[in-house]
Amino acid sequence: MSDETSKRALSRRGLLGGAGLALASAGAAGIAQAQPPAGAEPPPDSDPDFGGAEHHPAPPPMEAPPKVVDWNWVRSQWALDWSWVNLSAMLFASHPRFVRNAIARHRDGLDANPVAYLEANNRPLQNAARRAAGLYFGADPEAIALVESTTSGIGLVYNGLRIGYGEEILTTTHDYYVTHESLRLLARRSGATVRRISLFDQAATASAAQIVGRLMAAITERTRVMALTWVHSSTGLKMPIAASLRGVNAAREPSKKVLLCVDGVHGFGVEDVTFDQLGADVLVAGCHKWLFGPRGSGVVFFRPDSLGRFEPTIPTFLAPNAYGPWLGDYDPGPTTGARMTPGGFKAFEHVWALNEAFAFHGMVGKAAIEARTHGLASRLKLALSQLPNVVVRTPMDPGMSAGIVSFDLPGLSADAVVRRLREGKVIGSAAPYATRHVRLTPSFRNTEADVDFAVQILANIRR
Ligand SMILES: Cc1ncc(COP(=O)(O)O)c(C=O)c1O
């Protein structure tokens, strides 16, 4: 990306926290249009990595969003089976219309002429997606990698972490399988140790001060990485990430600084913050949950000064450091977001449609989406807390929670409650953790009526 583009991206950061529809034009402008394989002439800088020339075409025609957020219009963008109440945003996305249309357009182009369409579009649209992600999250696009899921991103981050024998990674008992398993594999390869600590006994009553206090007290001279999760998928607790590491690294030399690496999937697409405000060094997020991006898409954000602590695992196809160094037999140089983006031929129609996912969020607005999601989650928690047969596990405080609402019906297994909800045509889920809770996860496509309907079913459950 040119300095000019990078400056433009940074100067727009201030907008990201602003009111929703102010972002409509910024979001739409972030979309790069697919180029048809007209004439199938190779682009001027065509090379064997299937990247076309960089170009900045006009945005595609998109229906103008309403002037104020009309949640009915927003909801109408999905093609869900509306006989079901989907309180399942934390699991797997249904594509909203802009994303659906983009995938269909690219799929048709690829089916008509796969090689020419790929040559014309791949590099521009992957780089446009990286810019759109950067604009959305206030992060440097050059330090962003595109991946296929949170799981693959976390695997690539911890597989590529430079860490030595005897050095330590600190994580917690509250993190997800994917983080724990990636760290276990890393420890086996490197001889580094992994230490898991508990931050609280009950998420619902945990305080930020207690959590930060326990994390700080656990850091030792040997600690090199803190591996955390932004919003825990078991209890819905949102970690006070920003407060976590301030000050710890001040006296450390660069290679010994404690990196804060975060599984951000359940905050990304919900919380109205930027990467800098969050304060992580690395954040991994699938885009096929709360962002409602293409299924099989994800992003990894690196602080540029942390990239040197990582090595790519899978050869990238993104120029300039892909085929050139191989053919010229020279070192591809320092780690970059492009080099951390796995190569290989893939379902490119999904990768490229990430542009429209960010544009759609830009249209509705980050602030509006956060307010809507938190509003519905709070309504759900409040109603559940008044039911005598329900124990809410998620903190009530929106500062300590996001869109996940976890709870139990004592005397019934989480799976049994999920079954009863499904019988009533409500989709929730049970957490795949040692202690299993029921989770309902309202998002900005839901309504108050959806929430109330689910509460009514739960109120009527008798053992
Ligand atoms: C905290 C957390 N991280 C990662 C994942 C997996 O995400 P992905 O499907 O993007 O790999 C899940 C659950 O789906 C999760 O709860």
The ligand as an ORCA input file, in Angstrom:
! r2SCAN-3c Opt
* xyz 0 1
  C     -13.500    -18.104     21.589
  C     -13.630    -18.822     20.285
  N     -12.609    -18.788     19.410
  C     -12.689    -19.415     18.221
  C     -13.812    -20.110     17.841
  C     -13.838    -20.773     16.506
  O     -14.003    -19.765     15.527
  P     -13.786    -20.045     13.987
  O     -14.982    -20.783     13.502
  O     -13.725    -18.697     13.352
  O     -12.545    -20.817     13.843
  C     -14.909    -20.179     18.738
  C     -16.166    -20.892     18.453
  O     -16.670    -21.045     17.428
  C     -14.803    -19.523     19.975
  O     -15.821    -19.556     20.846
*
